[in-house]
Amino acid sequence: MSRYLETIKSLDGVLFHMPYHQRRYEESIGFSHAKNLCELLDPPKEGLWRCRVVYDETSLEVSYHPYVKRTISALKLIEAENLEYSKKYARRSDLDALYANRGEADDVLIVQNEYITDTTIANIALYKEGVWYTPKKPLLKGTTRARLLDAEVLVERDILACELHEYSQIALMNAMIEFDVLDSCHFLL
């Protein structure tokens, strides 16, 4: 039985974007097994916290961790043809192995079949001619990515790794950092 993971942002006791987390939770285990996450979570009332929910069809474990944002200024492009992460699985050993091969970079930018997908912790967006594009085929369709697509902030597009030089900015997005435009980021091959 697969175990899944939800990471939910909590600031001063307020949980962010719960409809998107609830939907992914329900889609992962099936609606008949799902509970209302809002009723099960009680985050700390002060500070910025990462609410970590690990679950399957029969169990759910919740923990809270103070959040410290990672600084990203370099991404190493790594080919990972056979990596499958269409659901947010609790087992991240394949992603951790890629991260361990980042060398001097702060994280990796995962490439599959010559197309950009995600980093190990975030979906990405690239800016070109007034539009923020996000990969059409990410490894994981994250909740922040879904929300920004719904709000028409992002446009899906296939992005070849060899086309990175055509984009002027890159942003990372996940439940904790929302949409973080990196001021200066370079790519290592």
C-alpha positions as CSV (number, residue, x, y, z in Angstrom):
1,M,0.0,0.0,0.0
2,S,1.4,3.4,-1.0
3,R,1.8,6.2,1.6
4,Y,1.4,9.7,0.5
5,L,2.5,13.1,1.8
6,E,0.8,16.5,2.0
7,T,2.9,19.6,3.0
8,I,0.6,22.4,4.1
9,K,1.7,26.0,5.0
10,S,0.6,27.3,8.4
11,L,1.2,30.9,9.5
12,D,0.1,31.9,13.0
13,G,-2.4,28.9,13.1
14,V,-3.9,29.6,9.7
15,L,-3.7,26.8,7.1
16,F,-3.3,27.9,3.5
17,H,-5.1,26.7,0.3
18,M,-6.9,23.8,1.9
19,P,-9.3,23.1,-1.0
20,Y,-6.3,22.2,-3.2
21,H,-4.7,20.0,-0.5
22,Q,-8.0,18.3,0.3
23,R,-8.6,17.6,-3.4
24,R,-5.1,16.0,-3.9
25,Y,-5.6,14.0,-0.6
26,E,-8.9,12.7,-1.9
27,E,-7.6,11.9,-5.3
28,S,-4.6,10.0,-3.8
29,I,-6.6,7.6,-1.6
30,G,-10.1,7.8,-3.0
31,F,-13.1,9.8,-1.8
32,S,-14.6,7.0,0.2
33,H,-11.5,6.8,2.5
34,A,-11.0,10.6,2.8
35,K,-11.6,12.7,5.9
36,N,-11.9,16.5,6.2
37,L,-8.2,17.5,6.7
38,C,-9.3,20.8,8.3
39,E,-10.9,18.9,11.1
40,L,-7.8,16.9,11.8
41,L,-5.2,19.6,11.8
42,D,-4.4,22.0,14.7
43,P,-1.2,23.9,13.8
44,P,0.7,26.1,16.2
45,K,-0.8,29.5,16.8
46,E,2.4,31.5,16.3
47,G,5.0,31.4,13.5
48,L,5.5,29.8,10.1
49,W,5.1,26.0,10.2
50,R,5.3,23.2,7.7
51,C,2.4,20.8,8.4
52,R,3.4,17.4,7.3
53,V,0.6,14.9,6.7
54,V,1.6,11.3,5.9
55,Y,-1.4,9.0,5.0
56,D,-2.8,6.1,3.2
57,E,-6.3,4.6,3.0
58,T,-6.3,3.5,6.6
59,S,-4.1,5.9,8.6
60,L,-3.1,9.5,8.8
61,E,-0.1,11.0,10.8
62,V,0.4,14.7,11.3
63,S,3.5,16.6,12.4
64,Y,4.5,20.3,12.5
65,H,8.0,21.6,11.7
66,P,9.3,25.2,11.9
67,Y,9.9,26.3,8.3
68,V,13.2,27.6,7.0
69,K,13.4,28.5,3.4
70,R,16.2,27.0,1.3
71,T,18.3,29.5,-0.7
72,I,18.5,28.5,-4.4
73,S,21.0,30.2,-6.7
74,A,22.2,27.3,-8.9
75,L,20.3,24.3,-10.3
76,K,22.0,21.3,-11.9
77,L,20.2,19.7,-14.8
78,I,19.9,16.0,-14.3
79,E,18.3,13.5,-16.6
80,A,15.9,11.1,-14.9
81,E,14.1,9.2,-17.6
82,N,12.5,6.6,-15.4
83,L,11.5,8.6,-12.4
84,E,7.8,8.5,-11.7
85,Y,6.3,10.8,-9.1
86,S,2.8,11.5,-10.3
87,K,1.4,11.5,-6.8
88,K,3.1,13.0,-3.8
89,Y,4.5,9.8,-2.3
90,A,5.9,9.8,1.2
91,R,8.8,7.7,-0.1
92,R,11.2,10.2,-1.7
93,S,14.3,8.0,-2.0
94,D,14.5,8.6,-5.8
95,L,14.3,12.3,-5.4
96,D,16.8,12.3,-2.6
97,A,19.2,10.3,-4.8
98,L,18.9,13.0,-7.5
99,Y,19.4,15.8,-4.9
100,A,22.5,14.0,-3.6
101,N,24.0,14.3,-7.1
102,R,23.6,18.1,-7.2
103,G,27.3,18.8,-6.8
104,E,27.9,22.5,-6.3
105,A,24.3,23.4,-7.1
106,D,21.6,24.1,-4.5
107,D,19.1,21.6,-6.1
108,V,18.5,19.8,-9.4
109,L,16.3,20.6,-12.3
110,I,14.9,17.3,-13.5
111,V,14.9,16.5,-17.2
112,Q,12.9,13.7,-18.8
113,N,13.0,13.0,-22.5
114,E,14.8,16.3,-23.0
115,Y,12.0,18.3,-21.3
116,I,12.2,20.2,-18.1
117,T,10.0,19.0,-15.3
118,D,10.6,20.1,-11.6
119,T,13.2,20.4,-8.9
120,T,13.2,17.9,-6.0
121,I,11.1,20.3,-3.9
122,A,9.2,22.5,-6.3
123,N,7.4,23.0,-9.6
124,I,9.0,25.6,-11.8
125,A,7.9,28.5,-14.0
126,L,10.0,30.3,-16.7
127,Y,9.4,33.8,-17.9
128,K,9.4,34.8,-21.6
129,E,7.9,37.8,-23.3
130,G,5.5,38.7,-20.6
131,V,4.3,35.2,-19.8
132,W,5.1,32.8,-17.0
133,Y,5.2,29.2,-18.5
134,T,5.2,26.0,-16.4
135,P,6.1,22.6,-17.9
136,K,3.1,20.8,-19.4
137,K,4.3,17.5,-18.0
138,P,5.7,18.0,-14.5
139,L,6.7,15.1,-12.3
140,L,4.1,16.2,-9.8
141,K,1.1,18.5,-10.4
142,G,1.6,20.5,-7.2
143,T,-1.2,22.4,-5.4
144,T,0.4,25.8,-5.9
145,R,0.9,25.1,-9.6
146,A,-2.7,24.1,-9.9
147,R,-3.9,27.2,-8.1
148,L,-1.8,29.5,-10.3
149,L,-3.0,27.7,-13.4
150,D,-6.6,28.1,-12.3
151,A,-5.9,31.9,-11.7
152,E,-4.4,32.1,-15.2
153,V,-1.1,33.3,-13.8
154,L,0.7,30.4,-15.5
155,V,0.5,28.9,-19.0
156,E,1.4,25.3,-19.6
157,R,4.0,24.6,-22.3
158,D,6.5,21.9,-23.2
159,I,10.0,23.3,-22.3
160,L,13.1,21.7,-23.8
161,A,16.2,21.8,-21.6
162,C,18.1,23.2,-24.6
163,E,15.7,26.2,-24.7
164,L,16.4,27.4,-21.1
165,H,18.5,30.3,-22.5
166,E,15.4,31.7,-24.1
167,Y,13.8,32.5,-20.8
168,S,14.8,35.6,-18.7
169,Q,13.6,34.4,-15.2
170,I,12.8,31.3,-13.3
171,A,10.5,30.9,-10.3
172,L,10.0,28.0,-8.0
173,M,6.6,27.2,-6.4
174,N,5.4,24.9,-3.7
175,A,3.0,25.0,-0.8
176,M,5.6,26.7,1.5
177,I,7.2,29.3,-0.8
178,E,4.2,30.1,-3.0
179,F,5.7,31.7,-6.1
180,D,9.4,32.6,-5.6
181,V,11.1,34.4,-8.4
182,L,14.8,33.7,-8.2
183,D,16.8,36.9,-8.6
184,S,19.9,35.3,-10.0
185,C,19.9,31.6,-10.8
186,H,22.3,29.8,-13.0
187,F,22.2,26.3,-14.4
188,L,24.9,23.7,-14.2
189,L,25.2,20.9,-16.7
